[in-house]
Amino acid sequence: MTLDNHQEWTQDDCVNLESAREILSGLIGFRVRWIRAEKEKTQPNQTNIDKWAQEKATFIGKRRRVNVLDQDNISKIQRVHGVELKRLMEYGD
């Protein structure tokens, strides 16, 4: 398949892209959950809220910018962030 700039990509490239986007979405979801839980506390820790909000914004930006033709970046997302998401899902935090 081709994009407007006539660069080719494969079905595997597309699958890898979707995998990377799902990993980033999962990490965003954890940050949303943590922020909500912290805000519900009697004395929320604003430092944690701000930190998680920034991390969430970073992941949203990465998800927005990830490109099917940038397989090096996609591999990095899968490798680095995939490990974090797996750990969070295993331990539920």
Helices and strands as residue ranges (DSSP letters): H 11-39, H 46-65, H 71-76, I 77-81, H 82-91
